[in-house]
Amino acid sequence: MSFFDTVGKMAIGSRLRLLTDKITEDAAQIYKLYNVDMQPKWFPVFYQLSQQEGQTITAIAKDIGHSHPSVSKIISEMAAHGLVKEKKDKSDGRRNMVSLSAKGKEIVTKIQHQYTDVNNAIEELQANTRNNLWKAIEEWEFLLQQQSLLQRVQQQKKQRESQDVEIVPFQLQYQQAFKNLNEEWISTYFTMEAADYKALDNPKAYILDKGGYILVALYKGEPAGVCALIKMDDPEYDFEMAKMAVSPRMQGKHIGWLLGQAIVAKAKEAGARKIYLESNTILKPAVNLYYKMGFSKVIGHASPYERCNIQMELDIQ
């Protein structure tokens, strides 16, 4: 059993590099076979210039999907071998235009048989495989453009770690955690206000005894996040979703999302029609979470908090 059979798909980068190294090694030998003075890494730039004379490094980089520094380095190497030349753009003296030199143009003619033979070799190789590698690469490139491998791994990490999160009703044993978690984020960005102390110092009297609810997110048994539903005396809204806080040390585990979903479910269970909330746009992750949950922006409501600069509502009927 080979190393890759043992380690599995998590070594995809290493396996692709080995395949790339093998093909690149063969490519260098193929250029020698056809007496073409070329390095494999130069080919995208060379081919682009063979199709269109006089391009800027920026344009070349964009067309072949390479970085500007990478193309600039390749141009320098090719120029040292006499394959390209640079000159100032007549219409804009700040730009250098790159084109093939006479030696480079000679290679354009010389390399045509190599193109034919390499293409036929690839076609023959592909005909002897059950899977079309070229099509597979196109599919992978498309999917990774939509969501990178890093983002996909981050998502998997969140999903795995969220399995250790339990949402439970508030108990007096969580009162200090309720205050600490909220005070931590409020003090980081703003100043604690009178309305904060009312809710955090006595959540039972200020929230629970008035018909509200508090949920606590436990991560492996320890309080990691909290969120409250405060009963509102308002003809339009039944509850305010407030005092949502997640420990900075526990972020990235879907705790905010799980708390939000649980709070909305609790509001529905209580027969609520609409939920209201207040926040500040400096808290971008939180505001993005609210939009993801389905909240929309509203205006015109009085707020007891100086830090409030955005108000939102969620219709849950």
C-alpha positions as CSV (number, residue, x, y, z in Angstrom):
1,M,0.0,0.0,0.0
2,S,1.4,3.4,-1.0
3,F,1.8,6.4,1.2
4,F,-1.1,8.1,-0.5
5,D,-3.4,5.1,0.0
6,T,-2.5,5.3,3.7
7,V,-2.8,9.0,4.3
8,G,-5.8,9.5,2.0
9,K,-7.3,12.7,0.5
10,M,-5.8,15.1,3.1
11,A,-2.5,14.7,1.2
12,I,-4.0,16.0,-2.1
13,G,-1.6,18.9,-2.3
14,S,1.5,16.7,-2.0
15,R,0.1,14.3,-4.6
16,L,-0.6,17.0,-7.1
17,R,2.8,18.5,-6.5
18,L,4.4,15.1,-7.3
19,L,2.3,14.8,-10.5
20,T,3.2,18.4,-11.4
21,D,6.9,17.8,-10.8
22,K,6.8,14.7,-13.0
23,I,5.1,16.4,-15.9
24,T,7.4,19.5,-15.5
25,E,10.5,17.2,-15.5
26,D,9.3,15.5,-18.7
27,A,8.4,18.9,-20.3
28,A,12.0,20.1,-19.8
29,Q,13.2,17.0,-21.6
30,I,10.6,17.4,-24.4
31,Y,11.9,20.9,-25.1
32,K,15.4,19.4,-25.4
33,L,14.1,16.7,-27.7
34,Y,12.8,19.4,-30.1
35,N,15.9,21.7,-29.6
36,V,13.7,24.4,-28.2
37,D,15.5,26.8,-25.8
38,M,12.6,27.1,-23.3
39,Q,11.8,26.4,-19.7
40,P,8.4,24.8,-18.8
41,K,7.5,27.7,-16.5
42,W,8.0,30.2,-19.4
43,F,5.5,28.6,-21.7
44,P,2.3,30.4,-20.6
45,V,4.0,33.8,-21.1
46,F,5.6,32.7,-24.4
47,Y,2.4,31.3,-25.8
48,Q,0.4,34.4,-24.9
49,L,3.0,36.7,-26.6
50,S,3.0,34.4,-29.6
51,Q,-0.7,35.0,-30.0
52,Q,-0.7,38.7,-29.4
53,E,2.3,41.0,-29.8
54,G,3.0,43.9,-27.5
55,Q,1.4,43.4,-24.1
56,T,1.9,44.8,-20.6
57,I,3.0,42.5,-17.8
58,T,-0.3,43.3,-16.1
59,A,-2.3,42.2,-19.1
60,I,-0.3,39.0,-19.5
61,A,-0.7,38.1,-15.8
62,K,-4.5,38.6,-16.0
63,D,-4.8,36.5,-19.2
64,I,-2.8,33.5,-17.9
65,G,-3.9,33.7,-14.3
66,H,-0.5,34.4,-12.8
67,S,0.5,37.1,-10.3
68,H,2.2,40.2,-11.6
69,P,5.5,39.5,-9.7
70,S,5.6,36.0,-11.1
71,V,5.1,37.2,-14.7
72,S,7.6,40.0,-14.2
73,K,10.2,37.5,-13.1
74,I,9.6,35.2,-16.0
75,I,9.9,38.2,-18.4
76,S,13.3,39.0,-16.9
77,E,14.5,35.4,-17.3
78,M,13.2,35.2,-20.9
79,A,14.8,38.6,-21.7
80,A,18.1,37.3,-20.4
81,H,17.9,34.4,-22.9
82,G,17.0,36.8,-25.7
83,L,13.5,35.6,-26.2
84,V,11.6,38.8,-25.4
85,K,12.1,42.5,-25.6
86,E,10.6,45.5,-23.8
87,K,9.9,49.0,-24.9
88,K,7.9,52.0,-23.7
89,D,4.3,52.2,-24.7
90,K,4.0,55.1,-27.3
91,S,0.6,56.1,-25.9
92,D,1.7,55.9,-22.2
93,G,5.3,56.2,-21.4
94,R,4.7,54.8,-17.9
95,R,4.0,51.3,-19.3
96,N,6.4,48.8,-20.7
97,M,5.2,46.7,-23.6
98,V,6.6,43.2,-23.9
99,S,6.9,41.3,-27.2
100,L,8.8,38.4,-28.6
101,S,12.3,39.0,-30.0
102,A,13.5,37.7,-33.3
103,K,14.8,34.7,-31.5
104,G,11.5,34.2,-29.7
105,K,9.6,34.4,-33.1
106,E,11.9,31.7,-34.5
107,I,10.8,29.4,-31.7
108,V,7.1,30.0,-32.6
109,T,7.7,28.3,-36.0
110,K,10.1,25.7,-34.6
111,I,7.8,24.6,-31.8
112,Q,4.7,23.7,-33.9
113,H,5.6,20.1,-34.4
114,Q,6.1,19.8,-30.6
115,Y,2.6,21.2,-30.1
116,T,1.2,18.5,-32.4
117,D,3.1,15.6,-30.9
118,V,2.4,16.6,-27.2
119,N,-1.2,17.1,-27.9
120,N,-1.5,13.7,-29.6
121,A,0.4,12.1,-26.7
122,I,-2.0,13.6,-24.2
123,E,-5.0,12.4,-26.3
124,E,-3.5,8.9,-26.4
125,L,-2.9,9.0,-22.6
126,Q,-6.4,10.2,-22.0
127,A,-7.9,7.5,-24.2
128,N,-6.4,4.9,-21.9
129,T,-8.0,6.3,-18.7
130,R,-11.5,5.9,-17.3
131,N,-11.6,9.4,-16.0
132,N,-11.1,12.6,-18.0
133,L,-8.4,14.5,-16.1
134,W,-8.8,17.6,-18.1
135,K,-12.6,17.8,-17.4
136,A,-12.0,17.0,-13.8
137,I,-9.5,19.8,-13.5
138,E,-12.0,22.2,-15.0
139,E,-14.6,21.1,-12.5
140,W,-12.3,21.4,-9.6
141,E,-11.2,24.9,-10.7
142,F,-14.8,26.0,-11.0
143,L,-15.8,24.7,-7.6
144,L,-12.7,26.1,-5.9
145,Q,-13.5,29.5,-7.4
146,Q,-16.9,29.4,-5.7
147,Q,-15.4,28.3,-2.4
148,S,-11.8,27.7,-1.7
149,L,-10.4,24.6,0.0
150,L,-9.5,26.7,3.0
151,Q,-13.1,27.9,3.3
152,R,-14.4,24.4,2.9
153,V,-12.1,23.1,5.7
154,Q,-13.2,26.0,7.9
155,Q,-16.8,25.0,7.3
156,Q,-16.1,21.4,8.2
157,K,-14.2,22.5,11.4
158,K,-17.2,24.6,12.4
159,Q,-19.6,21.8,11.8
160,R,-17.5,19.3,13.8
161,E,-16.9,21.6,16.7
162,S,-20.6,22.7,16.8
163,Q,-21.4,19.1,17.7
164,D,-19.9,19.8,21.1
165,V,-22.3,22.8,21.6
166,E,-25.4,22.4,23.7
167,I,-28.1,25.1,24.0
168,V,-29.8,25.1,27.4
169,P,-32.2,27.3,29.3
170,F,-30.8,29.9,31.7
171,Q,-30.2,28.8,35.3
172,L,-28.9,30.9,38.2
173,Q,-25.6,29.1,38.0
174,Y,-25.1,30.8,34.6
175,Q,-25.8,34.4,35.9
176,Q,-22.2,35.4,36.2
177,A,-21.3,33.9,32.8
178,F,-24.3,35.9,31.3
179,K,-22.8,39.1,32.7
180,N,-19.2,38.4,32.0
181,L,-19.7,37.4,28.3
182,N,-21.7,40.5,27.6
183,E,-19.5,42.8,29.6
184,E,-16.5,41.5,27.7
185,W,-17.7,42.4,24.2
186,I,-19.4,45.6,25.2
187,S,-16.3,47.0,27.0
188,T,-14.2,46.0,24.0
189,Y,-16.1,48.2,21.6
190,F,-18.2,50.6,23.6
191,T,-18.9,51.8,27.2
192,M,-21.3,49.9,29.5
193,E,-24.6,51.9,29.8
194,A,-27.3,52.0,32.5
195,A,-29.6,49.7,30.4
196,D,-26.8,47.1,30.3
197,Y,-26.4,47.0,34.1
198,K,-30.2,46.6,34.5
199,A,-30.3,43.5,32.4
200,L,-26.9,41.9,33.4
201,D,-27.0,42.5,37.1
202,N,-30.5,41.0,37.6
203,P,-31.5,39.0,34.5
204,K,-34.2,37.1,36.5
205,A,-36.1,40.3,37.4
206,Y,-35.4,42.3,34.3
207,I,-35.9,39.5,31.7
208,L,-37.3,36.2,33.0
209,D,-39.9,37.5,35.4
210,K,-41.3,39.8,32.7
211,G,-42.0,36.9,30.3
212,G,-38.6,36.7,28.6
213,Y,-36.1,34.0,28.0
214,I,-32.4,33.5,28.2
215,L,-30.5,30.7,26.5
216,V,-27.0,29.6,27.2
217,A,-24.6,27.8,24.8
218,L,-22.4,25.3,26.5
219,Y,-19.2,24.1,24.7
220,K,-18.1,20.9,26.3
221,G,-20.1,21.8,29.3
222,E,-18.7,25.3,29.8
223,P,-20.7,28.5,29.1
224,A,-19.5,29.9,25.8
225,G,-22.4,32.1,24.6
226,V,-25.6,33.6,25.7
227,C,-28.7,35.3,24.1
228,A,-31.9,36.7,25.5
229,L,-35.5,37.4,24.4
230,I,-36.8,40.4,26.2
231,K,-40.6,40.8,26.3
232,M,-41.6,44.1,24.7
233,D,-44.6,46.2,25.4
234,D,-45.0,47.1,21.8
235,P,-48.0,46.6,19.4
236,E,-45.6,45.7,16.6
237,Y,-43.0,43.4,18.3
238,D,-43.3,40.6,20.8
239,F,-39.7,40.2,21.8
240,E,-36.4,41.9,21.5
241,M,-33.5,39.6,20.8
242,A,-30.7,41.1,22.9
243,K,-27.6,40.4,24.9
244,M,-26.2,37.9,22.4
245,A,-22.5,37.3,23.3
246,V,-20.0,34.6,22.4
247,S,-16.6,34.3,24.0
248,P,-13.9,35.4,21.6
249,R,-12.1,32.2,22.6
250,M,-15.0,30.2,21.3
251,Q,-15.7,32.0,18.0
252,G,-15.6,30.0,14.8
253,K,-17.7,27.1,16.2
254,H,-21.1,28.2,14.9
255,I,-22.2,29.1,18.4
256,G,-23.7,32.5,17.4
257,W,-25.7,30.8,14.6
258,L,-26.9,28.0,16.9
259,L,-27.9,30.5,19.6
260,G,-29.8,32.6,17.0
261,Q,-31.6,29.6,15.6
262,A,-32.6,28.4,19.1
263,I,-33.8,31.9,20.1
264,V,-36.0,32.2,17.0
265,A,-37.4,28.7,17.8
266,K,-38.1,29.8,21.3
267,A,-39.9,32.9,20.1
268,K,-42.0,30.8,17.7
269,E,-42.8,28.4,20.6
270,A,-44.0,31.4,22.6
271,G,-46.3,32.5,19.8
272,A,-44.3,35.5,18.7
273,R,-45.0,37.2,15.4
274,K,-42.0,39.6,15.1
275,I,-38.6,39.9,16.8
276,Y,-36.7,43.2,17.1
277,L,-33.0,43.8,17.8
278,E,-30.6,46.7,18.0
279,S,-26.9,46.6,17.2
280,N,-24.0,48.7,15.8
281,T,-22.6,48.4,12.3
282,I,-19.0,48.2,13.7
283,L,-19.9,44.7,14.7
284,K,-19.8,43.3,11.2
285,P,-19.8,39.6,12.0
286,A,-22.9,40.1,14.3
287,V,-24.8,42.2,11.7
288,N,-23.9,39.7,9.0
289,L,-25.3,36.9,11.2
290,Y,-28.6,38.8,11.7
291,Y,-29.0,39.2,7.9
292,K,-28.2,35.5,7.4
293,M,-30.9,34.7,10.0
294,G,-33.4,36.7,7.9
295,F,-33.5,40.0,9.8
296,S,-34.0,43.2,7.8
297,K,-33.2,46.8,8.6
298,V,-35.9,49.1,10.1
299,I,-35.8,52.7,11.3
300,G,-37.6,55.1,13.5
301,H,-37.6,53.3,16.9
302,A,-36.3,55.0,20.1
303,S,-33.3,53.2,21.7
304,P,-32.0,53.3,25.3
305,Y,-28.5,52.7,24.0
306,E,-26.2,55.4,22.7
307,R,-24.2,52.8,20.7
308,C,-27.2,51.7,18.7
309,N,-27.0,52.7,15.0
310,I,-28.9,49.9,13.3
311,Q,-32.3,48.4,14.2
312,M,-33.6,45.2,12.6
313,E,-36.7,43.0,12.6
314,L,-37.6,39.4,11.8
315,D,-41.0,38.3,10.8
316,I,-41.5,34.7,12.1
317,Q,-45.1,34.2,11.3
